Amino acid sequence: MAEIPHLLVHQHEDNVGVVVVEGLTAGTDMLVCVTHDNSTFRLTAHQDIPIGHKVALKDLAEGDTCIKYGEDIGKIIADVKQGHHLHTHNCKTKRW
């Protein structure tokens, strides 16, 4: 039986992925699937992260651009470490 991914990433250029399981807890060794080509890699969650929320795939610094779907989806407003929760408390849209 194949292992179910914990996190989906759309493009290899993305620096965030989306949690696709309920109850993801800190310390989980996540299976990450890149949907562009179905490749996979492993990443450790360092915080509890709700389903549908984002996880940083690498360390991101204040001022960096958040990339999802291969597109700019916002600006990092507070440093985020790899494997940590990324949401409205540390990433904002550039639209306003």
Secondary structure as a PSIPRED ss2 file (coil, helix, strand):
# PSIPRED VFORMAT (PSIPRED V4.0)

   1 M C   1.000  0.000  0.000
   2 A C   1.000  0.000  0.000
   3 E C   1.000  0.000  0.000
   4 I C   1.000  0.000  0.000
   5 P C   1.000  0.000  0.000
   6 H C   1.000  0.000  0.000
   7 L E   0.000  0.000  1.000
   8 L E   0.000  0.000  1.000
   9 V E   0.000  0.000  1.000
  10 H C   1.000  0.000  0.000
  11 Q C   1.000  0.000  0.000
  12 H C   1.000  0.000  0.000
  13 E C   1.000  0.000  0.000
  14 D C   1.000  0.000  0.000
  15 N C   1.000  0.000  0.000
  16 V E   0.000  0.000  1.000
  17 G E   0.000  0.000  1.000
  18 V E   0.000  0.000  1.000
  19 V E   0.000  0.000  1.000
  20 V C   1.000  0.000  0.000
  21 V C   1.000  0.000  0.000
  22 E C   1.000  0.000  0.000
  23 G C   1.000  0.000  0.000
  24 L E   0.000  0.000  1.000
  25 T C   1.000  0.000  0.000
  26 A C   1.000  0.000  0.000
  27 G C   1.000  0.000  0.000
  28 T C   1.000  0.000  0.000
  29 D E   0.000  0.000  1.000
  30 M E   0.000  0.000  1.000
  31 L E   0.000  0.000  1.000
  32 V E   0.000  0.000  1.000
  33 C E   0.000  0.000  1.000
  34 V E   0.000  0.000  1.000
  35 T C   1.000  0.000  0.000
  36 H C   1.000  0.000  0.000
  37 D C   1.000  0.000  0.000
  38 N C   1.000  0.000  0.000
  39 S E   0.000  0.000  1.000
  40 T E   0.000  0.000  1.000
  41 F E   0.000  0.000  1.000
  42 R E   0.000  0.000  1.000
  43 L E   0.000  0.000  1.000
  44 T E   0.000  0.000  1.000
  45 A C   1.000  0.000  0.000
  46 H C   1.000  0.000  0.000
  47 Q C   1.000  0.000  0.000
  48 D C   1.000  0.000  0.000
  49 I E   0.000  0.000  1.000
  50 P C   1.000  0.000  0.000
  51 I C   1.000  0.000  0.000
  52 G C   1.000  0.000  0.000
  53 H C   1.000  0.000  0.000
  54 K E   0.000  0.000  1.000
  55 V E   0.000  0.000  1.000
  56 A E   0.000  0.000  1.000
  57 L C   1.000  0.000  0.000
  58 K C   1.000  0.000  0.000
  59 D C   1.000  0.000  0.000
  60 L E   0.000  0.000  1.000
  61 A C   1.000  0.000  0.000
  62 E C   1.000  0.000  0.000
  63 G C   1.000  0.000  0.000
  64 D C   1.000  0.000  0.000
  65 T E   0.000  0.000  1.000
  66 C E   0.000  0.000  1.000
  67 I E   0.000  0.000  1.000
  68 K E   0.000  0.000  1.000
  69 Y C   1.000  0.000  0.000
  70 G C   1.000  0.000  0.000
  71 E E   0.000  0.000  1.000
  72 D E   0.000  0.000  1.000
  73 I E   0.000  0.000  1.000
  74 G E   0.000  0.000  1.000
  75 K E   0.000  0.000  1.000
  76 I E   0.000  0.000  1.000
  77 I C   1.000  0.000  0.000
  78 A C   1.000  0.000  0.000
  79 D C   1.000  0.000  0.000
  80 V E   0.000  0.000  1.000
  81 K C   1.000  0.000  0.000
  82 Q C   1.000  0.000  0.000
  83 G C   1.000  0.000  0.000
  84 H C   1.000  0.000  0.000
  85 H E   0.000  0.000  1.000
  86 L E   0.000  0.000  1.000
  87 H C   1.000  0.000  0.000
  88 T C   1.000  0.000  0.000
  89 H C   1.000  0.000  0.000
  90 N C   1.000  0.000  0.000
  91 C E   0.000  0.000  1.000
  92 K E   0.000  0.000  1.000
  93 T C   1.000  0.000  0.000
  94 K C   1.000  0.000  0.000
  95 R C   1.000  0.000  0.000
  96 W C   1.000  0.000  0.000
